[in-house]
């Protein structure tokens, strides 16, 4: 079979892309991916990145030939914050941690956290007053931090929520700079030794280690995620050390707090701009309230809220890049990815394939009706990745998002008061490029659709 040359991607034709390369390398890489079509190659000095967007080739890389790739070196820079958690580790360490963490995300465990997500959302809404203008991203981060704190530790972290959320943000900004320096060594801007960021990482580390020490000394188990990690054993009876538990706890903080909060921020911004979606969410929530059913007894089922959440993840996936490095030559159709090349798959650009998602920039939850979802080609929708390295917390995030969206729709309407269009600021997640403000309208029996 004749090998075709992978089409070249040139940043020099676009001054904005070159500017991004210096000021925000994550944005630069995202632009490359969106410009790549099915496949494209960027070379500059020591940098050799191949962007892949075609779903069948994404499936080859992440599923069929997963063993032919390893984590991209840039991902390893997360280690300064998460240690050797599941986001970073490879090989035997990853296999051990994945097996030991898996029971914490079993379907029955996830059902037990439905009431945690619902109660936290209700408390957030109760803390708002009618007519109040809120910082949407800030509120979503506080909410997801509360939920992950209760799920991990059976306790509130509200007393330190703002400080902890800021520390996580600072740490991730720092890591973003470090990863960019590895990915684009020709770019010089990036993260220097940042005392404030390292101090933030130290504070998060100290808080988590203190919780682990306290729990080790506790006589009675509490059956939360932390206890499950502490009690987990391999077939040989090996347990996770305190350092390993610390790494997985912080990994869960990052994955369960930052990424979900970012998706929810975009979701409520989109819903506020689509009153027909808002009305359908409220109708579903109102009808569900008429049925007296405990969410702990069976799965929380709000099909329309789930469709809205999945569509928000299509447009603004929590993890917008998946990086791999080839450890051997891999064929994709008429192309060959050479050993040593870095491969970038961006769910953000994969999800904008107009052949699969017509008018891809349009917010349309009906894309995720059961029949439409079944018709999607494999690997065309990958908000949690796919294959053996798919996000272990994907089902938890789906449950959490569905519960939050439906619970809020039953009690409050968020009205956008942010002028103009809000763009993306790609860092570790796809953050908004400025503050999104919303006015709260509490929903009472007398204030329903169109009121």
Number of C-alpha atoms within 10 A of each C-alpha: 6 7 11 10 11 17 15 13 19 16 19 9 9 9 10 12 21 16 14 17 23 18 16 20 26 26 20 21 24 22 17 24 29 20 16 21 16 19 22 23 23 19 13 12 8 10 14 15 25 26 27 25 27 19 21 16 20 26 19 16 24 22 17 13 16 16 13 16 22 16 19 22 16 20 21 20 21 22 16 15 24 27 20 23 25 22 24 21 20 17 8 9 14 17 13 17 23 18 12 21 23 14 15 22 17 14 12 13 16 19 19 17 21 25 18 20 24 21 16 21 24 15 11 16 18 13 9 16 12 15 13 12 17 18 13 22 24 18 17 23 23 22 23 27 27 23 28 26 24 19 23 21 21 17 13 17 17 14 8 12 17 16 14 20 21 15 21 23 18 19 25 23 16 26 24 24 22 21 23 26 20 18 22 23 15 14 14 13 15 21 15 11 10 12 9 13 20 16 14 21 22 15 16 19 17 13 13 18 18 13 13 21 11 10 17 14 8 10 7 9 13 13 16 19 23 25 19 19 26 20 13 20 16 12 8 6 7 11 18 19 11 15 14 18 22 26 24 24 25 19 22 22 20 23 21 22 24 26 22 25 26 25 27 25 22 25 22 25 22 17 21 18 14 13 14 13 19 20 17 15 24 25 18 17 21 18 10 15 12 8 8 7 11 11 17 15 11 12 15 18 14 18 16 22 26 22 20 28 26 24 21 24 26 27 23 25 26 26 25 26 21 16 19 25 21 22 16 14 14 17 15 17 12 11 16 14 19 15 14 16 20 25 23 25 27 26 28 25 26 27 25 21 20 11 8 16 18 11 12 16 13 11 19 18 18 14 19 20 14 11 10 10 13 10 12 14 11 13 23 21 23 23 25 21 24 17 16 14 17 15 17 21 18 16 15 18 20 14 21 25 24 24 25 23 24 27 25 21 23 22 19 20 22 24 19 20 13 14 8 6 7 14 11 14 15 19 20 22 24 22 22 16 12 13 14 20 19 21 21 19 18 20 18 10 7 7 11 14 13 7 6
